[in-house]
Amino acid sequence: MGRLLEVDNLEIKFALRFGDLTAINGVSFTLDKGERLGLVGESGAGKSVTGFAIINLISKPGYISGGRILFQGRDLTKMSYEGVRQIRGDRISMIFQDPMMTLNPVLTVGTQMIETLLAHRNMTVRDAEAVSIEKLKKVQISSPEQRLKQYPHEFSGGMRQRIVIAIALLTGPELIIADEPTTALDVTIQAEIMDLLLGLCESENMGLILITHDLAVVSQVTEKIAVMYAGKIVESGPTERIINDPLHPYTRGLINALPEVAEPGTRLNQIPGMMPTLTSIPKGCSFHPRCDYRLDVCETEDPEFIYLENNKRRVSCHYWKNK
């Protein structure tokens, strides 16, 4: 497998009137062709901003202030807007949380799919329609020829998300970034959509970055995990190892908060406190005010990464280092 994506020491800031705020601070990870990575953390951890940065969708006043994003060896942060636009929606596709925010309500599904293809491929409308029908079949939508003539409001939530996935697949991308793709759906439909996405990644050999707060979903779909907190990755490694043997106290807290971990009839476990805002990130380890294992050094020094298991795992934690 060749290296598909390398995010190296990425830093993202927001320029505000009273000064620049750092939203992403030194995030690094890699993804090989066909590999599946889960970006995990609570709301506000920086997961979506990291995903948006890869395809240059950060709105002002946000900007990439440091680091590199190498896609197939090309640094996207150094490319022109037009150069990134040619890659976005073609070699890299994104699936968003709410399909009704992605789909245009006044255009038929067919019009939207055909326009997407014509923007990236030199083909006739008839050929684009044939490709659209083929992709709708891939996401298990029945009577695709008829569905092309329908509008988004005529579909259920799960069907709309399947259409969004079909649009993401139109150009045969190497990488799909899925930002909480099942949040708006009920549990049974969530499972169907994730099974569909996993099967497509395996059959098409596509890379996947799955952005989610749900460790249960990540454990079923991804091969490796990067846990984010307050704009940083605090632990990363193979999915199975992290789920079965979490090292960082924050990762442990996320796993213990899963409903299936609690005893029936008892209160669900939760991590005390809240994710800090960009204006109130504490000194030292940003997690220390919520941590049951904090040491004195946690309040003053930002922990460095410890690399384990032939550099396949890493954790940023003073407590673990001093065990």
N, C-alpha and C positions, 0 to 999 in steps of 0.2 A: 504493500500500500504506500502511495506517495503522500507527501505532506500537502494537505489542502489549504489549511488556514493556520496562521500563526499570529496571535495577538501578543505583542511584546511590550510590557511596561506601559500600558495604555493609561493616559491621564486625560480626564475631561473636566473642564471648568465651566462655570456659568458667570458671565460678567454682569454684575449688579452695581447699582449706584454706589453702595458702600464698600465695594471691593469684589474680587473674584472668589467664588466658592468652589471648592474641589468636590466634584460628585463621584468621580472614579479616580482611584489613587493607586497606580502601579499594578493594574490587572494584567496577568499573563496566562495564556493557555494555548494549546495546540490541538488541531483536529486533523486526522488523516482522512484520506478518501474513503467514503463509506462508513466512517465512524460516527457514533452518536454520543453527544455530550449534554449533560443536564446542568444548567445554571440555576442554582437553588438559593432561596433566602426569602425573608419576609418582605412585605411591601416597603419600598424605600431603600432596599439594599443596593440598588444600582444595576439590577439584572437587565431590565428593558433598555436602559440608556446604553449599556454595553452592546446589546443587540443592534440598536439603532445606529450606533457609531460604525459598525461593520459596513453598513450600506449607506453611510453618510446621510442619515435622516435626522440628525440632531438639529433642532430649531434654535435660532438665536433667542436669547443671548448665550446659548451653550456652544462650546467649541472644543475641538481636540487640541489639547495644549502640550501633549508629549506622547512619545511611544510610536509604535509601528503596528499596522494591520496588514500582514502579508497574505494575499490570496493567490495561490498558485505562483508564489514568488514575487508578485507585483505588490508594491506598497500602495494601498488604497488611499492613505493619508496624503500622498504626494501627487495623486492623479487629479486631473481637472474634473470639474463638476460633470461635464459631458462624458468623460471617460468612465466615471463611476456609474453614471446613469445607464450606460450601455451594459454594464455588468449587473446592476440592480434590476431584478425582474427577468433577467436572462440566465446568467450563470449562478446568481444568488437570488432566491425567492424568500419572501417573508409571509408568514401566516399570523394574523393579528387575533386579539381576544374576541372581538365582536364582529361576526361576519357582516352585520348590517352597516357597520362603519366602513367596511372594505368594499362592499358591492354598491353600485349606483342604483338607487331605487327606481329611477325613471328610464333605465335601459334594460332591455332583455338580457338574460344570461348569455345568450348567443352573441349579441352585439359586444358585450364586454370581453368575452373570450376571444372573439375574432380580432377585435381591436388590439388586444394584448399581443397576439401573434404577429399581426401586421406591423406593429411597432418595432419588433425585434427580428423578424424574418422576412425575406423577400419571397413572398408566395401569393397565390391568388386567394380571393375570398372563399372559393369553393374548397381549396385545399385546407385553408384555415378552419373551415367548418368541419371538415373530415377529421382533422386533428382534435378539435374540441370534442367531437362525439366520442372519439377513442379515449380521451382523458376522462370524460364523464363515466364511461364504462369502467375504467380503472378504479374509480372511487365508488363503484357499485351503485350508480344511479340508474334506475330502470328507464326505459323509453327515452334515451338521451336526445333523439331527434326532436321529440315533442318538448322536452325540457328546455332546449335552446330558445324556444319561442316564449318562454314564461318569464315573469318578473320576479325579483328576489322575494317580495312579500307573499308570493304564492307557495313558498317552501317553508318547511318547519326549520327550527334552529339547527338541528343536526344535519339536515339536507343542505342548508345554506353553508355550513362549515365544510361539508364535502365538496361543494362547488368551489369554495375558496381554495381548498387543497388542489382541486383539478386545475384551477387557474395557475396556482403555484407550479404545477407540473408541466404546464404547456410547453415551455422551452427546453425541457430536459435539464434542469439545473444540477450543478454539482453539490450545492449546499442549500438547505432549507433552514431558516430561522423561524421557529414556532414560539410565539410569545403568548403564553397561557392559552393555548388553542381550545381548551375545553371548559374554561371558567364559566361561561354563560349557559352551559348545557347540564342536563340532569345526569345522574351517576351512570345509568345504563348506557346512555348515548356517549358519555365521556369515554367509557371503555371501548365502545365500537370505533370511535374516532381515533383513539390511541393505537388500537390494534391495526387499523387501516394505515395510519402513518408509519408504524413500525414495518408492516409488510411492504409498503411502497419503498421505504428506505433500503430494505434488504434486496428487493427485486431489481431496483433501479441503481443500486450501489451509490446512493446519495448520502452525503454527510448531513447530520442534523444537530442543531443547537436547540434544545428544548428549555425554554425559560418558564419556570414554574415555582410556586411555593410548596407544591405537593410532592413530598418525598416518596409517597406510595406510588405515584405515577412514574416518577423518575426511575424507581427501582425496577419497574417492569419494562422500560423502553430503552434506557441508555446504557452505555458500556462504561462511561466514567462520569464523575460528578465534580463540579467546582462549587463550593459553598461560599456565598457572598454575604458580607455584613458591612454596612456603612461604607460602601464603595470599594471594598477590598475583598480579595479571595482569602479566606481564613483556613480552608482545608480543601484539598483536591486529591483525586486518585480513582482507582477502579470502583465502580458502583457497588459491587458485592462486598468489597473490603470495607468501604465507608459505612454502608448500611449495617453490616454485622459487627464492625469494630470501629465506631466513631471515636476520633481522638480529641477534637476540639470541643470544649464545653457547649458551644453554640450548636454544633452539629448534633451532639447528644440531646440537647433541649428540643431541637426540631423533631428528632426521631421519637423522643418520649411524648411529644405532643400529639402524635398520631392517634386517632380514636381506637385503633386496634390494640394499642399498647396498654391502655387503661383497663382496669378490671370492670366487668359489667356492673352497672349500678353505682359506680363511683364517679367523682368529678374528673373531667379530663385534665391531664397535666398541661401546664403552660409555663412559658418562660416569663419570669417577672419583668415588669418595666416595659419600655417601648424602644423601638429603633430610634437613635438620635437623629435630629434634623441636621441639615448641612451646616447650620449656624451654631450647633451645639455638640459637635463631635468631641468627645472627651480626650484629654491628653493620655498618652500611653496606649494601651490596648483599648480600642473603642468599645469592646464588649464588657470591660471590667465592671461597670456599675450594675450589670445584670448577672454577673457570674458568681456561682457558688464556690468556685475554686480559686478566686483571685488571690494573688500575692501582693506584697508591697510594691514589687517591681512593676506590676501590671499597671499601676496608676501613673507611672512616670516614663516607662520605656515602651516603645512600639516593638512587639516581638518580631524577630526575623523568622524566615521559613526554616524548618528542619526537614531535610529530605530523607526519605525512608524507602525501603524495599526496592533497591536499585533505582532510586529516583522516580519511581512510579507513583509514590505518595508524598505529599508534603503537608505540613501543618504549621500554623503560625500561633504559637501558644507558650507563654512562660511556664505555666503549670506543668504542661507535658514535658517540657525541656528539663524541668527541675525534679521530675519524679524519680 
